[in-house]
Amino acid sequence: MKIVILDAYTSNPGDLSWERFEKLGDFTAYDYTPPELTAERTKDADIVITNKTLITKEVIDASPKLKYIGLLATGYNVIDVEAAKARNIPVCNVPTYSTNAVAQLTFALITEIYNQVAVHNNSVHNLEWTSGRDFSLCKTPLICLEGKTIGIIGFGKIGQAVARIADAYEMNIICYVPREKPMPALRNFRFVSLDELARESDIVSLHCPLTPETTGMINKDFISKMKKSAILINTARGASVDEQALADALNSGRLYAAGVDVLSSEPPKKDNPLIKCDKCFITPHIAWAGYETRVRLLDVVYENIVSFLDGNIINCVY
């Protein structure tokens, strides 16, 4: 049994062990695989594991021994699932390993925008407080979460975790989903249309998968309906946002601020309009990357493979 991991480094930069995977068969973990080497590295593999390396129909067709494709992630848009399905190759992901971690970073971005911790920390270290007159030094407007309305787009595990945190802050919570879901036991919660969410939210937070319907959904038209004082948070998928439209809105004062952990291409191109936008707070796709979260990730990836080898496929995406 030949097992290949195509891009192991981001999930395990050296602080975790592949030892249990090595016991399953002939195991190779590549830190990174450029597109031109993907088919070469998968051609003799029985099991291929990927995070962001594309597994196209061409790669699948060039891998005659391939029996299983696993993901070091929840999203599976990097796999040609239809091509895998046509070969009866299961594609198995890790559906809930980073739920609380992503919700945590969502609020880290929100509270950074509302409290400007970095700005105030830097001002203290630059001795501005030391040389000040008053006991308190406010460099920017400070905004309280209590009573604000957060609009959540998508209400899967992460969206629900974000809603619970918002409830603890005593915020009003509105949510848009394309199909009706059971009402959660939260105070001040209601489902609304997408237009209502745009108009009423002080914070719009994306927690939806990337689909043809959600690609570019935060566009100039959507932003035009938002409050000028509103902020946009994206810890889902970068391509859900028209980045030029968002940058234009931030630079013109049409929106107060944005916080994103994802961009349309990663790493981003140098000319990405959000890179030089001061009102956009950007983290480099790290919501999932905490040590504890990566331990959980590898646990589930291992369990997925062992279950497959035992004839019991779990977490298959189709």
C-alpha positions as CSV (number, residue, x, y, z in Angstrom):
1,M,0.0,0.0,0.0
2,K,1.6,3.2,-1.2
3,I,0.6,6.4,0.6
4,V,1.6,9.9,-0.6
5,I,1.0,13.2,1.1
6,L,1.5,16.0,-1.5
7,D,1.7,19.1,0.7
8,A,2.5,18.1,4.3
9,Y,4.4,21.1,5.6
10,T,1.5,23.5,6.4
11,S,-0.3,20.8,8.5
12,N,2.9,19.5,10.1
13,P,5.9,21.9,9.8
14,G,7.9,19.5,12.1
15,D,6.1,19.7,15.5
16,L,3.9,16.6,14.9
17,S,4.7,13.0,13.9
18,W,3.9,10.9,10.8
19,E,5.0,7.7,12.6
20,R,1.6,6.1,12.7
21,F,1.0,6.8,9.0
22,E,4.4,5.2,8.2
23,K,3.1,1.9,9.7
24,L,0.2,1.8,7.3
25,G,2.5,1.1,4.3
26,D,5.0,2.7,1.9
27,F,4.7,6.3,3.1
28,T,6.0,9.5,1.6
29,A,5.3,13.0,2.8
30,Y,6.3,15.8,0.5
31,D,6.4,19.3,2.0
32,Y,5.2,20.8,-1.2
33,T,4.3,19.6,-4.7
34,P,4.3,22.0,-7.7
35,P,1.6,21.3,-10.3
36,E,4.0,19.9,-12.8
37,L,5.0,17.1,-10.4
38,T,1.6,16.1,-9.1
39,A,0.9,13.3,-11.6
40,E,4.4,12.0,-11.2
41,R,4.1,11.7,-7.5
42,T,0.6,10.1,-7.6
43,K,1.0,7.7,-10.5
44,D,1.9,4.7,-8.4
45,A,0.0,5.7,-5.2
46,D,-2.9,3.8,-3.7
47,I,-3.8,6.6,-1.3
48,V,-3.2,10.3,-2.0
49,I,-3.6,13.0,0.7
50,T,-3.7,16.6,-0.2
51,N,-4.4,20.0,1.4
52,K,-4.3,22.6,-1.4
53,T,-2.5,20.7,-4.2
54,L,-5.0,20.3,-7.1
55,I,-6.1,16.7,-7.9
56,T,-7.6,17.2,-11.4
57,K,-9.2,14.7,-13.7
58,E,-5.9,14.5,-15.5
59,V,-4.0,13.6,-12.3
60,I,-6.7,11.0,-11.5
61,D,-6.5,9.5,-15.0
62,A,-2.7,9.3,-14.7
63,S,-2.9,7.4,-11.4
64,P,-4.3,3.9,-12.3
65,K,-3.7,2.4,-8.8
66,L,-5.4,5.2,-7.0
67,K,-8.1,3.9,-4.6
68,Y,-8.6,6.7,-2.1
69,I,-8.1,10.5,-1.9
70,G,-7.9,12.2,1.5
71,L,-7.9,15.8,2.5
72,L,-6.0,17.6,5.1
73,A,-8.8,20.1,5.2
74,T,-12.6,20.5,5.2
75,G,-13.0,22.1,1.8
76,Y,-12.7,19.8,-1.2
77,N,-12.9,22.2,-4.1
78,V,-9.2,21.3,-5.0
79,I,-10.5,17.8,-6.0
80,D,-12.3,16.9,-9.2
81,V,-14.9,15.0,-7.2
82,E,-16.8,13.9,-10.3
83,A,-13.7,12.3,-11.9
84,A,-13.0,10.5,-8.6
85,K,-16.6,9.4,-8.3
86,A,-16.5,8.0,-11.8
87,R,-13.6,5.8,-10.7
88,N,-15.4,4.9,-7.4
89,I,-12.6,6.6,-5.5
90,P,-13.8,7.9,-2.2
91,V,-12.8,11.5,-1.4
92,C,-12.8,12.0,2.4
93,N,-12.4,15.3,4.2
94,V,-12.1,16.4,7.9
95,P,-15.4,18.2,8.5
96,T,-15.3,19.8,11.9
97,Y,-11.7,19.9,13.2
98,S,-11.3,23.7,13.2
99,T,-14.8,24.9,14.1
100,N,-13.9,26.6,17.3
101,A,-10.6,27.8,16.1
102,V,-12.2,29.6,13.1
103,A,-14.8,31.1,15.3
104,Q,-12.0,32.3,17.7
105,L,-10.2,34.1,14.9
106,T,-13.5,35.6,13.6
107,F,-13.8,37.4,16.9
108,A,-10.1,38.2,17.1
109,L,-10.5,40.1,13.8
110,I,-13.7,41.8,15.1
111,T,-12.3,42.8,18.4
112,E,-9.1,44.0,16.8
113,I,-11.1,46.4,14.6
114,Y,-13.3,47.5,17.5
115,N,-10.6,47.8,20.1
116,Q,-7.5,48.4,18.0
117,V,-5.2,46.5,20.4
118,A,-2.2,46.6,18.1
119,V,-2.4,50.4,17.7
120,H,-2.7,51.0,21.4
121,N,0.0,48.5,22.3
122,N,2.4,50.2,19.8
123,S,1.6,53.6,21.2
124,V,2.5,52.5,24.7
125,H,5.8,51.0,23.5
126,N,6.5,54.2,21.6
127,L,6.2,56.1,24.9
128,E,3.1,58.1,23.9
129,W,1.3,57.1,27.1
130,T,4.4,57.8,29.2
131,S,4.5,61.4,27.9
132,G,0.8,61.9,28.0
133,R,-1.3,64.1,30.3
134,D,-4.1,61.7,31.2
135,F,-4.5,58.3,32.8
136,S,-6.0,57.0,29.6
137,L,-4.9,57.3,26.0
138,C,-7.4,56.5,23.2
139,K,-5.8,56.5,19.8
140,T,-8.9,55.5,17.8
141,P,-12.7,55.2,18.4
142,L,-13.5,52.2,20.6
143,I,-16.7,50.3,19.9
144,C,-18.6,47.9,22.1
145,L,-20.0,44.6,20.8
146,E,-23.0,44.5,23.2
147,G,-26.2,45.4,21.3
148,K,-24.6,45.3,17.9
149,T,-26.1,43.2,15.1
150,I,-24.0,40.5,13.6
151,G,-25.2,39.0,10.3
152,I,-23.9,35.5,9.7
153,I,-24.0,34.1,6.1
154,G,-24.0,30.3,6.4
155,F,-25.1,28.4,9.5
156,G,-23.0,25.2,9.5
157,K,-20.9,24.3,12.5
158,I,-18.7,27.4,12.3
159,G,-21.6,29.8,11.8
160,Q,-23.3,28.3,14.8
161,A,-20.1,28.6,16.9
162,V,-19.8,32.3,15.9
163,A,-23.5,32.8,16.9
164,R,-22.9,31.3,20.3
165,I,-20.0,33.6,21.0
166,A,-22.1,36.6,19.7
167,D,-24.8,35.5,22.1
168,A,-22.4,35.6,25.0
169,Y,-21.5,39.2,24.0
170,E,-25.3,40.0,24.1
171,M,-25.4,40.9,20.4
172,N,-28.3,40.7,18.1
173,I,-27.9,37.8,15.7
174,I,-29.3,37.5,12.2
175,C,-28.5,34.8,9.7
176,Y,-29.0,34.0,6.0
177,V,-29.1,30.5,4.7
178,P,-30.4,29.4,1.3
179,R,-32.5,26.6,2.9
180,E,-34.5,26.8,6.1
181,K,-32.8,25.4,9.2
182,P,-34.2,24.7,12.7
183,M,-34.2,27.8,14.9
184,P,-31.3,27.6,17.5
185,A,-31.9,28.3,21.2
186,L,-30.2,31.7,21.2
187,R,-31.5,35.1,22.4
188,N,-32.2,37.7,19.8
189,F,-31.8,35.4,16.8
190,R,-33.7,35.3,13.6
191,F,-33.2,34.1,10.0
192,V,-33.5,36.9,7.4
193,S,-33.1,37.4,3.6
194,L,-29.7,38.3,2.2
195,D,-30.9,41.9,1.5
196,E,-32.1,42.3,5.1
197,L,-28.8,41.0,6.4
198,A,-26.9,43.5,4.3
199,R,-29.0,46.4,5.5
200,E,-29.3,45.6,9.2
201,S,-25.9,44.2,10.2
202,D,-23.2,46.1,12.0
203,I,-20.9,43.1,11.3
204,V,-21.3,40.8,8.3
205,S,-19.4,37.5,8.8
206,L,-19.0,34.9,6.1
207,H,-19.2,31.2,7.0
208,C,-20.4,29.6,3.8
209,P,-18.7,27.1,1.5
210,L,-17.5,28.3,-1.9
211,T,-20.1,27.4,-4.5
212,P,-21.1,29.0,-7.8
213,E,-23.8,30.8,-5.8
214,T,-21.4,32.2,-3.2
215,T,-18.6,33.1,-5.5
216,G,-18.4,36.9,-5.6
217,M,-21.6,37.2,-3.5
218,I,-20.1,40.1,-1.5
219,N,-20.0,42.5,-4.5
220,K,-20.6,46.2,-5.2
221,D,-24.3,45.7,-5.0
222,F,-24.3,43.9,-1.7
223,I,-21.9,46.5,-0.2
224,S,-24.0,49.3,-1.4
225,K,-26.8,48.0,0.9
226,M,-24.6,47.8,4.0
227,K,-24.3,50.5,6.7
228,K,-21.3,52.8,6.3
229,S,-20.4,52.0,9.8
230,A,-20.5,48.2,9.2
231,I,-17.5,45.9,9.0
232,L,-17.0,42.7,6.9
233,I,-15.4,39.6,8.2
234,N,-14.3,36.7,6.0
235,T,-12.8,33.5,7.5
236,A,-14.5,31.3,4.9
237,R,-13.3,31.5,1.3
238,G,-11.6,34.5,-0.4
239,A,-13.4,34.1,-3.7
240,S,-16.7,34.8,-2.0
241,V,-15.7,38.5,-2.0
242,D,-15.2,40.8,-4.9
243,E,-11.9,42.2,-3.5
244,Q,-11.7,45.3,-5.8
245,A,-15.3,46.2,-4.8
246,L,-14.4,45.8,-1.1
247,A,-11.2,47.8,-1.4
248,D,-13.0,50.6,-3.2
249,A,-15.6,50.7,-0.4
250,L,-13.0,50.8,2.3
251,N,-10.8,53.4,0.6
252,S,-13.8,55.7,-0.1
253,G,-15.3,55.4,3.4
254,R,-18.3,53.4,2.2
255,L,-17.5,50.8,4.8
256,Y,-15.8,51.2,8.2
257,A,-13.4,48.3,8.0
258,A,-12.9,44.6,7.1
259,G,-11.1,41.7,8.6
260,V,-10.1,38.7,6.4
261,D,-8.2,35.5,6.9
262,V,-8.6,34.4,3.3
263,L,-8.0,35.9,-0.1
264,S,-9.0,34.9,-3.7
265,S,-5.5,33.6,-4.4
266,E,-3.1,32.3,-1.7
267,P,-0.4,33.4,-1.4
268,P,-1.9,36.6,-2.7
269,K,-0.6,38.5,-5.8
270,K,1.3,41.7,-5.0
271,D,-1.4,43.7,-6.8
272,N,-4.3,42.4,-4.7
273,P,-6.2,45.5,-3.9
274,L,-6.7,44.7,-0.2
275,I,-3.0,44.4,0.5
276,K,-2.4,48.1,0.6
277,C,-5.8,49.0,2.1
278,D,-5.2,50.3,5.7
279,K,-8.8,49.6,6.7
280,C,-8.5,45.9,5.9
281,F,-7.0,43.7,8.6
282,I,-5.5,40.6,7.0
283,T,-4.2,37.4,8.6
284,P,-2.5,34.8,6.3
285,H,-5.1,31.9,6.4
286,I,-4.2,30.9,9.9
287,A,-7.6,30.3,11.6
288,W,-7.1,26.5,11.3
289,A,-3.4,26.4,12.1
290,G,-3.2,26.2,15.9
291,Y,-1.2,23.3,17.3
292,E,-4.2,21.7,19.0
293,T,-6.3,22.0,15.8
294,R,-3.6,20.4,13.7
295,V,-3.3,17.5,16.1
296,R,-7.1,17.0,15.7
297,L,-6.7,17.3,12.0
298,L,-4.1,14.5,11.7
299,D,-6.1,12.3,14.1
300,V,-9.1,12.4,11.8
301,V,-7.1,12.0,8.6
302,Y,-5.5,8.9,10.1
303,E,-8.9,7.6,11.2
304,N,-10.3,8.2,7.7
305,I,-7.5,6.1,6.2
306,V,-7.8,3.3,8.7
307,S,-11.6,3.1,8.3
308,F,-11.1,2.9,4.5
309,L,-8.6,0.1,4.9
310,D,-11.1,-1.7,7.1
311,G,-13.8,-1.4,4.5
312,N,-15.8,1.3,6.4
313,I,-15.6,4.6,4.5
314,I,-16.2,7.7,6.7
315,N,-16.4,11.5,5.9
316,C,-16.8,10.9,2.2
317,V,-17.9,14.1,0.5
318,Y,-20.2,12.5,-2.1
